[in-house]
């Protein structure tokens, strides 16, 4: 009897292992960096397809780079702050090809009467060389080292905006509400290294283009397609 039970247990165990082995490896293979890149695709699509984002669609082709942060978390009571991770894609000035991403960390501290937790998705259009050069450095402060303006929303939005960065934020389908002034944007060397398999900097990724990751191709194509629209 015991032998029969053991045989049955062994068969069930073997079947279970075969079932686990049949699950595609990709179901377990997505790293944190790959997940962020995939989320960036969704975030960019949310902004690009929204009917109120006319200025965004009309001007992304003029941008030198795009910083996408799928989740900026603002939390606290009395003392609070915002933070999250983002990816930067840049347009090659000679070829027009979009390359990247490079990974960044965004963080800001704030003091005020605030409670609870809110999550926003953010897209920043980098409109000037100064803005792009700041992102190629180790870190910079938004609104301090470079100028920032809130992106106009709506069909009748004004078009004469001059700033190094044009920022859009969206929380629960509502645009605006997240002030990025004072936000410190820093390169995330650890994530860059993990994604590309060796130590690299944003200039290596975006200017010298020494490394590539095929997983980023859908995001690159998505941004390129939006930028090519007239």
C-alpha positions as a Markdown table, in Angstrom:
| # | Residue | x | y | z |
|---|---|---|---|---|
| 1 | Unk | 0.0 | 0.0 | 0.0 |
| 2 | Unk | 2.8 | 2.4 | 1.0 |
| 3 | Unk | 4.6 | 1.5 | -2.2 |
| 4 | Unk | 1.6 | 2.4 | -4.3 |
| 5 | Unk | 1.1 | 5.7 | -2.5 |
| 6 | Unk | 4.8 | 6.5 | -3.0 |
| 7 | Unk | 4.6 | 5.7 | -6.7 |
| 8 | Unk | 1.5 | 7.9 | -7.0 |
| 9 | Unk | 3.2 | 10.8 | -5.1 |
| 10 | Unk | 6.2 | 10.5 | -7.4 |
| 11 | Unk | 4.1 | 10.6 | -10.5 |
| 12 | Unk | 2.2 | 13.7 | -9.3 |
| 13 | Unk | 5.5 | 15.4 | -8.4 |
| 14 | Unk | 6.9 | 14.7 | -11.8 |
| 15 | Unk | 3.8 | 16.0 | -13.5 |
| 16 | Unk | 4.0 | 19.2 | -11.4 |
| 17 | Unk | 7.6 | 19.7 | -12.4 |
| 18 | Unk | 6.8 | 19.2 | -16.0 |
| 19 | Unk | 4.0 | 21.7 | -15.7 |
| 20 | Unk | 6.3 | 24.3 | -14.1 |
| 21 | Unk | 8.8 | 23.6 | -16.8 |
| 22 | Unk | 6.2 | 24.2 | -19.5 |
| 23 | Unk | 5.7 | 27.8 | -18.3 |
| 24 | Unk | 7.5 | 30.2 | -20.6 |
| 25 | Unk | 10.8 | 31.5 | -19.2 |
| 26 | Unk | 9.7 | 35.0 | -20.1 |
| 27 | Unk | 7.0 | 34.8 | -17.4 |
| 28 | Unk | 9.8 | 34.9 | -14.8 |
| 29 | Unk | 12.5 | 36.8 | -16.6 |
| 30 | Unk | 11.3 | 40.4 | -16.5 |
| 31 | Unk | 13.7 | 42.4 | -14.4 |
| 32 | Unk | 12.8 | 45.6 | -12.6 |
| 33 | Unk | 14.4 | 47.6 | -15.3 |
| 34 | Unk | 12.4 | 45.8 | -18.0 |
| 35 | Unk | 9.2 | 46.3 | -16.1 |
| 36 | Unk | 9.9 | 50.0 | -15.9 |
| 37 | Unk | 10.5 | 50.2 | -19.6 |
| 38 | Unk | 7.2 | 48.4 | -20.3 |
| 39 | Unk | 5.3 | 50.7 | -17.9 |
| 40 | Unk | 6.9 | 53.7 | -19.7 |
| 41 | Unk | 5.3 | 52.5 | -22.9 |
| 42 | Unk | 1.8 | 52.5 | -21.2 |
| 43 | Unk | 2.5 | 55.9 | -19.7 |
| 44 | Unk | 3.6 | 57.5 | -23.0 |
| 45 | Unk | 0.6 | 56.0 | -24.7 |
| 46 | Unk | -1.7 | 57.5 | -22.1 |
| 47 | Unk | -0.4 | 61.0 | -22.8 |
| 48 | Unk | 0.0 | 60.6 | -26.6 |
| 49 | Unk | -3.6 | 59.3 | -27.2 |
| 50 | Unk | -5.4 | 61.7 | -24.9 |
| 51 | Unk | -7.5 | 64.3 | -26.9 |
| 52 | Unk | -6.5 | 67.1 | -24.5 |
| 53 | Unk | -2.8 | 66.5 | -25.3 |
| 54 | Unk | -2.8 | 68.5 | -28.6 |
| 55 | Unk | 0.2 | 70.6 | -27.6 |
| 56 | Unk | 2.1 | 67.5 | -26.5 |
| 57 | Unk | 1.5 | 65.8 | -29.8 |
| 58 | Unk | 2.3 | 68.9 | -31.8 |
| 59 | Unk | 5.6 | 69.6 | -30.1 |
| 60 | Unk | 7.1 | 66.2 | -29.3 |
| 61 | Unk | 8.8 | 66.3 | -32.7 |
| 62 | Unk | 10.7 | 69.4 | -31.5 |
| 63 | Unk | 11.9 | 67.7 | -28.3 |
| 64 | Unk | 15.5 | 66.6 | -28.0 |
| 65 | Unk | 14.7 | 64.0 | -25.4 |
| 66 | Unk | 11.7 | 62.6 | -23.4 |
| 67 | Unk | 11.8 | 61.6 | -19.8 |
| 68 | Unk | 9.0 | 59.2 | -18.8 |
| 69 | Unk | 8.3 | 58.3 | -15.1 |
| 70 | Unk | 5.4 | 55.9 | -14.8 |
| 71 | Unk | 5.0 | 56.2 | -11.1 |
| 72 | Unk | 5.9 | 59.3 | -9.0 |
| 73 | Unk | 4.7 | 58.7 | -5.5 |
| 74 | Unk | 3.8 | 61.6 | -3.3 |
| 75 | Unk | 3.3 | 60.6 | 0.3 |
| 76 | Unk | 3.3 | 62.1 | 3.8 |
| 77 | Unk | 1.5 | 64.0 | 6.5 |
| 78 | Unk | 2.8 | 67.5 | 7.3 |
| 79 | Unk | 6.2 | 66.5 | 6.0 |
| 80 | Unk | 6.2 | 64.8 | 2.6 |
| 81 | Unk | 7.9 | 64.4 | -0.7 |
| 82 | Unk | 7.8 | 62.8 | -4.1 |
| 83 | Unk | 9.9 | 60.1 | -5.6 |
| 84 | Unk | 10.1 | 57.6 | -8.4 |
| 85 | Unk | 12.2 | 56.3 | -11.3 |
| 86 | Unk | 12.1 | 57.3 | -14.9 |
| 87 | Unk | 13.7 | 56.5 | -18.3 |
| 88 | Unk | 15.1 | 58.9 | -20.8 |
| 89 | Unk | 15.1 | 58.5 | -24.6 |
| 90 | Unk | 17.0 | 61.0 | -26.7 |
| 91 | Unk | 16.9 | 61.9 | -30.4 |
| 92 | Unk | 20.1 | 61.7 | -32.4 |
| 93 | Unk | 20.6 | 65.1 | -33.9 |
| 94 | Unk | 22.2 | 63.7 | -37.1 |
| 95 | Unk | 20.0 | 60.7 | -37.8 |
| 96 | Unk | 16.8 | 61.6 | -36.0 |
| 97 | Unk | 16.8 | 58.1 | -34.5 |
| 98 | Unk | 15.5 | 57.8 | -30.9 |
| 99 | Unk | 17.9 | 55.9 | -28.6 |
| 100 | Unk | 18.0 | 54.7 | -25.0 |
| 101 | Unk | 16.7 | 54.4 | -22.4 |
| 102 | Unk | 18.9 | 55.7 | -19.6 |
| 103 | Unk | 17.6 | 55.3 | -16.1 |
| 104 | Unk | 17.1 | 58.0 | -13.6 |
| 105 | Unk | 15.8 | 58.6 | -10.0 |
| 106 | Unk | 13.5 | 61.6 | -9.2 |
| 107 | Unk | 13.2 | 62.9 | -5.7 |
| 108 | Unk | 11.9 | 66.0 | -4.0 |
| 109 | Unk | 11.2 | 67.0 | -0.4 |
| 110 | Unk | 8.4 | 69.3 | 0.6 |
| 111 | Unk | 6.8 | 70.8 | 3.7 |
| 112 | Unk | 3.2 | 71.6 | 3.9 |
| 113 | Unk | -0.3 | 70.4 | 4.9 |
| 114 | Unk | -0.6 | 67.2 | 2.9 |
| 115 | Unk | -2.0 | 63.8 | 3.8 |
| 116 | Unk | -2.3 | 60.4 | 2.2 |
| 117 | Unk | -0.6 | 59.0 | -0.8 |
| 118 | Unk | -1.0 | 59.8 | -4.5 |
| 119 | Unk | 0.6 | 58.3 | -7.5 |
| 120 | Unk | 1.2 | 60.3 | -10.7 |
| 121 | Unk | 2.7 | 59.4 | -14.1 |
| 122 | Unk | 5.0 | 62.1 | -15.6 |
| 123 | Unk | 6.3 | 62.9 | -19.0 |
| 124 | Unk | 8.8 | 65.7 | -19.5 |
| 125 | Unk | 9.8 | 67.0 | -23.0 |
| 126 | Unk | 13.4 | 68.2 | -23.1 |
| 127 | Unk | 13.3 | 71.1 | -25.4 |
| 128 | Unk | 16.8 | 72.6 | -25.2 |
| 129 | Unk | 20.5 | 71.6 | -25.3 |
| 130 | Unk | 20.8 | 72.9 | -21.8 |
| 131 | Unk | 18.0 | 70.6 | -20.6 |
| 132 | Unk | 19.6 | 67.6 | -22.3 |
| 133 | Unk | 23.1 | 68.4 | -21.1 |
| 134 | Unk | 21.7 | 68.6 | -17.5 |
| 135 | Unk | 20.3 | 65.1 | -17.9 |
| 136 | Unk | 23.7 | 63.9 | -19.2 |
| 137 | Unk | 25.3 | 65.0 | -15.9 |
| 138 | Unk | 25.2 | 63.2 | -12.6 |
| 139 | Unk | 22.3 | 65.1 | -11.2 |
| 140 | Unk | 20.5 | 68.5 | -11.5 |
| 141 | Unk | 17.6 | 70.3 | -9.8 |
| 142 | Unk | 14.5 | 71.0 | -11.9 |
| 143 | Unk | 13.6 | 74.7 | -11.7 |
| 144 | Unk | 17.0 | 75.6 | -10.4 |
| 145 | Unk | 19.6 | 74.4 | -12.8 |
| 146 | Unk | 17.1 | 74.3 | -15.7 |
| 147 | Unk | 13.8 | 76.0 | -16.2 |
| 148 | Unk | 10.6 | 74.1 | -16.2 |
| 149 | Unk | 7.0 | 74.9 | -17.3 |
| 150 | Unk | 3.8 | 73.0 | -17.0 |
| 151 | Unk | 2.6 | 71.5 | -20.3 |
| 152 | Unk | -0.5 | 73.2 | -21.7 |
| 153 | Unk | -3.6 | 71.1 | -21.8 |
| 154 | Unk | -6.7 | 71.4 | -24.0 |
| 155 | Unk | -7.5 | 72.2 | -27.6 |
| 156 | Unk | -7.0 | 76.0 | -27.1 |
| 157 | Unk | -3.7 | 75.7 | -25.1 |
| 158 | Unk | -1.2 | 78.5 | -25.7 |
| 159 | Unk | 1.8 | 77.6 | -27.8 |
| 160 | Unk | 4.4 | 80.3 | -27.0 |
| 161 | Unk | 6.1 | 78.4 | -24.1 |
| 162 | Unk | 9.8 | 78.8 | -23.5 |
| 163 | Unk | 11.5 | 76.5 | -21.0 |
| 164 | Unk | 14.2 | 73.9 | -21.0 |
| 165 | Unk | 11.7 | 71.3 | -19.8 |
| 166 | Unk | 8.0 | 71.0 | -20.4 |
| 167 | Unk | 6.4 | 68.7 | -17.8 |
| 168 | Unk | 3.1 | 66.9 | -17.8 |
| 169 | Unk | 1.7 | 65.0 | -14.9 |
| 170 | Unk | -1.4 | 62.8 | -14.7 |
| 171 | Unk | -3.0 | 61.2 | -11.7 |
| 172 | Unk | -6.2 | 59.0 | -11.9 |
| 173 | Unk | -6.9 | 60.5 | -15.4 |
| 174 | Unk | -6.6 | 64.1 | -14.3 |
| 175 | Unk | -3.8 | 66.2 | -15.7 |
| 176 | Unk | -1.8 | 68.6 | -13.5 |
| 177 | Unk | -1.4 | 68.9 | -9.8 |
| 178 | Unk | 2.2 | 67.7 | -9.4 |
| 179 | Unk | 4.7 | 70.5 | -9.0 |
| 180 | Unk | 8.2 | 69.3 | -10.1 |
| 181 | Unk | 10.0 | 72.5 | -9.1 |
| 182 | Unk | 12.9 | 71.5 | -6.8 |
| 183 | Unk | 12.9 | 67.9 | -8.0 |
| 184 | Unk | 16.4 | 66.4 | -8.1 |
| 185 | Unk | 16.9 | 64.2 | -11.1 |
| 186 | Unk | 19.9 | 61.8 | -10.7 |
| 187 | Unk | 21.3 | 59.1 | -13.0 |
| 188 | Unk | 20.6 | 55.6 | -11.7 |
| 189 | Unk | 24.0 | 53.9 | -12.4 |
| 190 | Unk | 22.9 | 50.7 | -10.8 |
| 191 | Unk | 19.9 | 50.3 | -13.0 |
| 192 | Unk | 21.8 | 51.3 | -16.1 |
| 193 | Unk | 24.4 | 48.7 | -15.4 |
| 194 | Unk | 21.8 | 46.0 | -14.7 |
| 195 | Unk | 19.9 | 46.7 | -17.9 |
| 196 | Unk | 22.9 | 46.8 | -20.2 |
| 197 | Unk | 25.1 | 44.2 | -18.5 |
| 198 | Unk | 28.0 | 46.5 | -17.7 |
| 199 | Unk | 28.8 | 49.9 | -16.2 |
| 200 | Unk | 27.6 | 52.6 | -18.4 |
| 201 | Unk | 26.7 | 56.3 | -18.2 |
| 202 | Unk | 23.9 | 58.3 | -19.9 |
| 203 | Unk | 26.4 | 59.7 | -22.5 |
| 204 | Unk | 27.5 | 56.1 | -23.3 |
| 205 | Unk | 23.8 | 55.1 | -23.8 |
| 206 | Unk | 22.5 | 58.3 | -25.5 |
| 207 | Unk | 25.4 | 60.0 | -27.2 |
| 208 | Unk | 28.1 | 57.4 | -27.9 |
| 209 | Unk | 25.5 | 54.6 | -28.2 |
| 210 | Unk | 27.9 | 52.0 | -27.0 |
| 211 | Unk | 25.2 | 49.7 | -25.7 |
| 212 | Unk | 21.8 | 48.5 | -26.7 |
| 213 | Unk | 19.0 | 46.4 | -25.3 |
| 214 | Unk | 16.4 | 44.9 | -27.8 |
| 215 | Unk | 13.8 | 45.0 | -25.1 |
| 216 | Unk | 13.6 | 48.8 | -25.5 |
| 217 | Unk | 12.8 | 48.7 | -29.2 |
| 218 | Unk | 9.0 | 48.9 | -28.8 |
| 219 | Unk | 9.3 | 52.0 | -26.6 |
| 220 | Unk | 11.8 | 53.6 | -29.1 |
| 221 | Unk | 9.5 | 53.0 | -32.0 |
| 222 | Unk | 6.5 | 54.3 | -30.0 |
| 223 | Unk | 8.2 | 57.6 | -29.3 |
| 224 | Unk | 9.7 | 57.9 | -32.8 |
| 225 | Unk | 6.2 | 57.3 | -34.3 |
| 226 | Unk | 4.7 | 60.1 | -32.2 |
| 227 | Unk | 7.5 | 62.5 | -32.9 |
| 228 | Unk | 7.2 | 61.9 | -36.7 |
| 229 | Unk | 3.5 | 63.0 | -36.8 |
| 230 | Unk | 2.8 | 66.4 | -38.2 |
